[in-house]
Amino acid sequence: MTKNSKLSKIYIILIFIFLYAPMAVTMVYSFNGTESTYVMSGLSTQWYLKLFHDNATMNALKNTIILAVVSAAISTVFGTMAAVGINNMRNKYLKSAVMTTTNIPMMNPEIVTGISMMLLFVFAGALLHKKDVLGFTTLLIAHITFELPYVILSILPKLKQTDICIYEAAQDLGCHPLKAFFKVVFPEIRPGIVSGAIMAFTLSLDDFIISYFTNGPSFQTLPIHIFSMTKKRVKPDMYALSTIIFVIIFILLILMNIAQVKSEKNKKKKKSGEMDL
């Protein structure tokens, strides 16, 4: 083993320690026997039990999941339509301008986006003579806004890889354009759509800054609920919640990777079968 390979392995190990050590500490302290967040005193599952009896936290978690699912679903549909439209543009200057506009929410600092959207919603509420305008609807619009570019950028590479001649051949054979899209193009760009949907869901689940400025008293998400708790004291039940979320996401990622490997194997088998014929 060379010196460079040893150094590269040490470097990778240090990166993994830096990334996952905080999560490991959180998981360990979620089983703490006392309320202390820095002194370990015995092992207990009491914080997991108390977590499920905390109505405020469970309600915030429910709101977060509802918001993430709805915003991810809408962003995926609109993002797919936008990606197809951008891909079909023939004017390169117009296409470049649309792509630049699409990338603005990604490049713009979240605090600027959050404050701008809050002012927009408040202004719209004043025009409509509504006082409590901030709530689920404003949060949903805000989340869709910053999720759309990620969905579009996940789908566009798959569209560029798709052979447009197959789509045109399906239409020549009498297939309706919409049916031809779902029969020919959709299966090819499905991995990009799934990746975009998962990314949109994760971004919504994780967002704090934009949600902080666009939420109202009637609808509170989990990140905002946890932030409000930091003003007093965070108990190990939040560690338990973080551990549960981490484990669920970790399992989903493993299942996704297994599904992708299986789909790639099936594609290779189909291609080899076609070549044999």
N, C-alpha and C positions, 0 to 999 in steps of 0.2 A: 504493500500500500504506500503510495507516494505521499509526500508532505502536503501537497495541494489538496489531495482528496481528503486527508485527515482534517485539514483546516475547514474545508467546505462542509464536512459532516458536523464539526463543532459549531460552525456558523448556523447551520440549519437547526440544530438542537437548541441553540440559544434563542433563535427566533420563535420556535415553538414554545419554549418556556416563557418567553416574554408575552406571547399571545394568550396562552392558556393557563398560566399560573393564577391570574386573578379569578378566573372561572373555577379553578380547582379549589382555591381558598373559599369561594362562595359556597361551593357544594359541600365542603367539609363543615363549615360553620352553620349550614342549614340543619345539621344534625346536633347542634350544640344543646346541652342540657339546661343552660341558663339563658337569660336575655342578653348577655354580653355579646358584643360583636367583635371582640378582640381577644377574649380569654376563653379558651376551650375548657369546658367542665363537664365531662361525661358525654354520652351519646343518647339521643332521644329523637323520636319522630313527632314530638308535640307540635312543632311549628308547622308541619304539614297539615296536621289536624286543625290547628287554629286558623290556618290560611283559608280553608274551605268554609269556616264559620265566620269569616270576615266579610260581611255583606258589601261594604264599600269597595273593597278590593275586587271582589268577585264581579260586582256591577261594572267597575272600570275595565276589568278584563273582558267582560262580555261586550261592552261598547267598543273596545279596541278591535276585537275580532270581527264584529259586525262591520265596522268602518273599513277594516283592511280587506275583507271579502268583497264588499260592495264596490269599493274604489278600485280594487284590482280587477274585478270583472268588467267594470265600465271602461277602465283604462286599456284593458286587453282588447276589447271590441273596437274602441275608437283608434287605438294604436295600430291594430292590424289594418283597418281601413285607411289610416293615414300613411302607413308604410307602403301599401299597395299603390296608393295615389302618387306618392313621392317617387316610387320606383318606375312608374309609368310615365313620368314627366319627360318630355323630349327637349324642352328648353333648359340648357345647362345653367344659365344665369338664374332663372326662376327657381330651379332645383337647389342651387347653392344658397339662394336667399331663404328658401323654406327650411333647409337644413340648419342654417345659422340661427334662424328664429326658434327652431325646435331645441337647439342646444342651449339657449339662453337660461331656461330654468335649471339646467344642470350646472352651468358655470356661475350663476348668480349666487351670492351668499344667502344661506337660508334665512338669516335674520332680516335681510333686505326683502326677500320674498314674503316672509311672514308679515312684516309691518305693512308692506304695500298692499297685500291682500286684505289685511284687517281694515285699512283705510278705505279700500274699494268697497268692502261689504258694509261698512258703516255709512259711507256716502250713499250707496244704493238703498240702505235702510231708511236714510233721511228722506230720500226722494219718494219712497213708498210709504212714508210716515209710520215706520215700524221702529220701536225702541230696542227690543231684544232680538236683534237680527242674527247675532252669532249663536251657532248651535251645530246640530248634526249636518245640516245642509251646507253651511259655509265650510265646515271641516271636510266634507265630501268633495266639494269643488276644489278646495285647496290641495287635497291629496291627489286627486285626478290630475291636476295641473303639473305637479312635480313628478308624477309617475309616468305620464305619457311619453316623455323623451326616452326613458329607459326601455319601454316596451317597443317603441319604434326602432331604436338602435339594436334591439335584440332580433327583430324580424327582418330588417333590411338585408343583412348579409345572406340570410337563407333565400330571400327573393332573388338576389343577384346570382345565386348558385343554381336557381331553378331554370330549366330550359323552357323558354317561352314558346318554342315550336310545338311542344307537347300540348300546351294549352290551346294554341291556334288549331292544331290538328283535331282536338276534341270538338272545337266549334265547327270545323269543316265537316265533321261527321254528323252534324245535326244537334250537338249538345248545346243547351242554353248557356250563355256566358256565366251566369251565377252558378249553375250546376257544374259547369266545366271547372270553375274555380275550386269548388268544394271537392270535386272528384280528382283533380289533377294537381292543382297548386297547393291546396290546404295540407294534404299529407306531407308534402315536401317541406313546408315551412312550420309544421306542427312543433318540432323541437324548439324553434325560436319563439313561438307563441307561448309554449309552456315555460320557457326560461324567463320571458318577459313578465308573465303572470306571477311567477314565484318571486321575481325581483320586486315587482310592484307591491305584492303582499308583504314582503319583508320590509320594504321601505316605509310602508304605512304603519306596520307594527312597531317600528323602531322610532318613528319621527317624534320629536319633542318641540323643536323651536317653532316650526310653522304651526303646529297644532296649538301651541301655547298662545299664539297671537290670534288664532281664528276660531277658538272654541268658546263656548258660552257656559253659563252656570248649569244649564239643563243637561249638558252632555260632556262628561269628563272621561278622557282616555287614561290608560294605565300609566304611561310615562309622566303625565301631568299629576296623576294621583300620587305616584312615588315621589315626585319633586316636592309636592306639598307636605309629604311626610318628613322630608329631610330638614324642614324648619324646626321640627321637634326632635324626633329620634327614630331611626330606622331599626326595626326589630328583625330577628332572624327569619320571621315568616316571609319577608321579602327575598331573603336568600333562598328559601324553599321555592318560591314562585319562579325566581330566576333559574333555579336548577331544573324545574319541570319544563320550562320553556326551552332551555338549552337541550335537554334530552330529547324532547319531541322534534325539534328542528334537526338535531343530529341524526335521529332515526329516519326522518323524511329525506335528508340528503343521501343517506346510505341506500334507501329504497330507490331514489331517483337515479343514482349511479348504476345500480343493478339493472334498472329498467332500460337505461341508455345502452349499457353493454349488451343486453339481450336484443335490443332493436338493431344495433350495429351488426351483431352476429346473424340475425335474420336477413338483413339486407345483403350481407356477404353471401349467404346461402342462396338467396334468390338470384343474385348476379352470377354466381358460379353455375347455378342450374340453367340460367338463360344461355350462358356461354357453352355449356355442354350440348344444349339443343342446337 
